[in-house]
Amino acid sequence: MNYQTIVVPVSGGKDSQLCLALALDTFPKEKIRAVHQSTGYDHPLTYDHLDWMESFYDIKIEYTKSDKYTDIFDLIEKQGYFPNNVARSCTGMLKQIPFGQWLEKNDLLRPEACLIWMGMRSNESQARTKKYGELDPEDVFPLSDLSGKYGTKFRHVMLSLPIVNYTEDEVFAELKRRGHKVNQLYSKGAARVGCWPCLLARNADWELAANDPVGREHIKKLIALEDKFLQEGNTRKLIRIHPKRDVRALLENRTLFDQPDDESTCGWCSI
């Protein structure tokens, strides 16, 4: 099919950055639209890197944002519970719904109007390996296959995973071979550079965030919301930042490494 527009979601991370570089190798630049789905919860270094990407790749990066919530803290306070590995409302409300609205606003729901190039890799989790391990980079499937947020209205919006068969090391190596710098958070030890810290991140990422001024302030805000829920007698089940992990330890110079770790990550946000 001859898609009119190639949409590349860019998180500021390595995978989506390589997708953008490959798209620019493959399609005329005027057909490509790069989009960042902002939660207001990224690290400033991520926004700096997105600015660098705009300049380096000579392409405008557009931003989507929820028209209902100002950021993740506003979302948590208004919904009355914390996102978790079962109810990932942060992804749906702050990224997927605004992105769908952006697609509709830009008249990209028509047949062959757009193809989304997403930086998803099959070896990032067992679930992804099972679902996408047999895909080729050229394969195309409906956006609705990724999320229930995209119903029949989005049936003509198609998706491709150009780096589905890459490993993490191969992504870094390819960007290095091209001479393209990556987000500075990686050099600080971050495994992922999306939300800082992602509520589904592993202990090591929380430890890293707690030793960063921005991450530490974010953790303080999350704890303040947890305190608010407890003081109000909130009866919902998910009023703790994490069901098993005591993140307050991080502000008391204690460690999380003796506490349960997460095996799950947010697939949509890790690109």
C-alpha positions, 0 to 999 in steps of 0.5 A: 500500500502507498501510505500517505503519512508515516507516523513515528512515535518518539519517546526520547528513548533509543528504540523510537529514535532508531525507528525515526532514523530508519524511517528517514532512510526509507521514506521522503522526509515530507511524509514523516510525522514524529510524535511525542506522547507527553505525560508531563512526567518525563525527565528534563534530559528527555525533553532536551534529547527530543530538542536535539533530535529535532535539530539533528534529524531536521524534523519537527516533533509534535506533542500530544497531551491529555485534555483531561489531566495535566500530568500523572499526578493529576491523573492519580489524584482524580482517579483515586488510585495508582496505576499498576500492572493490571490497571495501566491507566497512565498509559491509556489516559495520558498517551493512547487516548491523546494519540488517538485524538491526534490521529483523528484531528489530523484526518489520519483514520482514512484507509491508507492515510497513515502507517505507524512505525513503532519501536517495539522489540519482540525480545523485551518480554516473554509476552512480546516474544510470544505475540510478535516473535514471528513477525517480520519488520515489513509486516503490517497489522491494525493499531487496535491489536495493541490496545483496546483504546482503539476501536472500530474507528481506528480500523484503517490505522495500520502499524509496523514494527521495523526493529521487532527483531533487534536486540537492545545491544543491536539498537545501541550499536546501530545508533553508535555506528551512525554517529547518533547520540542517545538520551543522556539518562542511559549513561547515568544507568537508566534502563528506560527513559520514559516516565521518571520513575515509571510506576512499573519500573524495577527496583534499580530504576527507582533507586536511580531516580531517587538519587536524581533531583528530578526523580526524588521530587517525583517520588515525594509527590507520589508519597504525598498522594499516597498519604492523602489517600490514606488520610481520606480513608480511600477504600479503593484497593490500589491506594499504595504506590506499589502493592509490595514495595515501600518506596519511602525507603528511598527517601530514608537512604535505605535500599529497595533491593531487599524488596520484591521486584517487578517483572512487568514493564509497560510495553507501550511506554518503553519505545 
